[in-house]
Amino acid sequence: MMNRNSSWEKTLVVGFITILALGLLNAIFFGAIKIHLQCEKSSPGEIYCQLTKTRLVGEVEQTLKPGELKRARLDEDIEYDENGGYTIDYNVVLETQKGKIPFGVSTSWIGNKKERVSQINDFLENTNTTLLDIEQNNLQTLFVSLIIELRSILFMSALALIRYLYSKLYQLYRGIRARLISILDQMNKQPKKAPLSLEKDTQG
C-alpha cells in the first residue's frame, strides 16, 4: 500500500511540475512582452488600427479594419478559494467584431489598466482626436510570473524529495524492526537450561 501511494503521489507531482514548466516555457517564448496599438482616424467611422505583439520568437501584427474595434473594457476575473476568500485578476480587453483581444496580460494588481481603457475609449468617442499610439510593456509582469512559477516548481520538487526520503526511511525502519523481531523470536525459541538445584537433585 505504501509503495502504491508513493507511486501515485510521485506521478501526480511530476505531472504538476510538467504542467508548470510547459506553462512557463509558453509564457517566455510565446507570451507578448510588449503590445503596441496604433490607430488613425480619418473620419468618425473610418478608424484603422494596427496591433503589434512583440515576443521572444518574433512579432505578430494584426490589422483592425474600420468599424472593427468597438471599445475597450477592464476585464475582472474572480477566483474563489476553499476558505471563502477570492482573488481578482485584471486585464484590458479590446472588444472587436470578431471577438475579444487581450491588451496585455492579467495581473492581480490593477496598475494603469483603467487609464489604458479610458485612452482607447476616448479616442473612439472623441471626433477631435485623430491619432492613438499606446504601448503596454509586459516584461516586468512576465518576470514576476516567472519567479512565481519557478517558486512553485521548486516547492513541488522539494515536496517530492521529502516524500521520497520519508518513504526510504520508513522502509529502513520496517526492515530494522523486522530484523529485531526475528532475533527476539530466535532467542525465545532457544531451550532454557534447568536451574542448578534441580540438576543436583536429578543426579542424586
N, C-alpha and C positions, 0 to 999 in steps of 0.2 A: 504493500500500500504506500509505503514511504517513497519507494522508487517511482511508482506510478505518479504520485502527486508531484514529485520533484521534476519528472519529465514534462508533465503538463505545464507547470509553472515556468520551466525553462523555455518551453515553446512559446508561451504567452509573452514572456519578457523579450525574447528575441524578435517576435513579431512586432511588438510595440516599438522597440528600438529601430527596427527596419522601417516602419511607417514614419517615425520621426525623421530618420535620416533621409528618406526619399522626399519628404516634405521640405526638409532643409535644403537639399540639393535643388529642388524645383524653385524654391524662393530665391536662391542665389543666382541660378543660371537663367531662369525664365521670368522671374519677378521684375516688374518695372522699377528700375532705380530712379528714373526721372520721367515725368509726364508733362508734355508741353502742349498747350492748347492755344491756337491762333485762329481768330475769327475776323472776317471783314464783312462789313455791311454796306452794300451799295444802295439799298432801299429797305424799308421795314420788312418786306417779305423775301429779300434777296440776301441771305446770310450764308457765307461759305466758311467752313471751319476745317482746320487740319489738326488732327490729334496725333502726336508723335510719342511713342513709348520707347524709352532707351533701356536696353537690357545689356547684360554682360555679353550675350551672344549676338548683339546687333540691335537695330532699330526696327520698329514696326509702325508704319504710318497708316492712318485711316482718315479718309475724306468724308466730311458730312455735307451733304448737298443742301440747297436752300429748303427751309421748312423741316429738315430732318431733326435738328436739335430743338427740342421743345422747351426744356427747362432743366435746372439743377436743383437737387434737394439733398438734405442731410439725412442719410440712412442710419438708423439706430437698430443694432442687432442685440437683443436682450437674451441672456442665457442665465437660467436659474440653476442653483446647485441643490444638493440634498438637504442642506441646513436651512433652506428657505431664503438664502441670500441670492444676489444676482449681480451680474457684471454687464456693462454696456460697451459695445464696440461701435465706433463712429466712422463713417466714411462718406465722402462726397460722391454722388451718383449723377451721371448725365442721363436724362431721360430722352430717348430718341424714338422715332417712329418704328425702328427695328428692334428696340429693346433698351436695356439699361447698360451703361458703360461706367465701370468704377473709375473715378478720377483720384488715383492714389490707392493706398492700402488701408485696411481697417485697423484702428488703434483704440485702446481703452481711454486715451486722452483726446479731448476734442480739438485742442490746438487752434489752428487758424481755419478750420473747416467751415465755420459759419461765414467767415469773411469771403472764402472762395465761392460759396453758394451765392452770396449777395453780389459779388462781382459779375458772375456769369448771368444771373437773372436781371441785374440792372442793365447789362449790355443788351440783352434780348428785348427788354421792355422800353429802353430809352432810345428814341429815334435820333437823338443828337449824338449818340456815341457810335462811332463807325468802326473802331478797332478794339480788339480784345487780345491781349497777349499775357497769359499767366502760365506759371510753371510750378509744379509740385515735385519737390525733391524728397524721395523716399529712402535715401541712403541711410539716414540716422535710424529710421523706423526698422528697416531691414537688418541693421546691425543689432538693434535691441532684440529683434525676433531671433536673430542668430544666437545671441547669448542665452536667451530663454530656451531655445531648442537644444543647444549644447548642454545646458544645465540639466535638462530633463533626461537626455541620453546618458550623461554621467551618473545621474541619480539612479536610473534604472540599471545601468551596468554595475554600480556598487551594490544595489539590492540583489542582483543576480549572483554576484560574487559572495555576498554574505550568506545567501541561501545555499550556495554550493559548499562553502566551508562548514556551515551548520550540518548539512547532510553528511559530509565526510566525518565530522566529529561525532555525530550520532552513530554512524556505522562503527567507528572505532570504539565508542563506549559500549555498544552492543557486543562487539567481539571480545572486549576485555571482560565484560560481565559474564558472557557465556563461558569463557575460559575459567574464570574463578569458580563458577558454579560446578563446572566439570571437575576441577581439582577437589572441591569440597565433597562432592559425591564420591570420588575415589577414596578420599580419606575416611569417609563414613562407612564404606563397604569393607575396609580392611579389618581382619579378625582381631579382636581385642584379647590380650593376654589375661589369664586369670590372676586374681590377687595372690601375692606371695603366701599368705596364711593358708589359702585353700590348696595351694600346691604342696605345702608341707603336710597337711592333713591327708592328702591323697597318697603321698609317698609313705606315710606311717601306716 
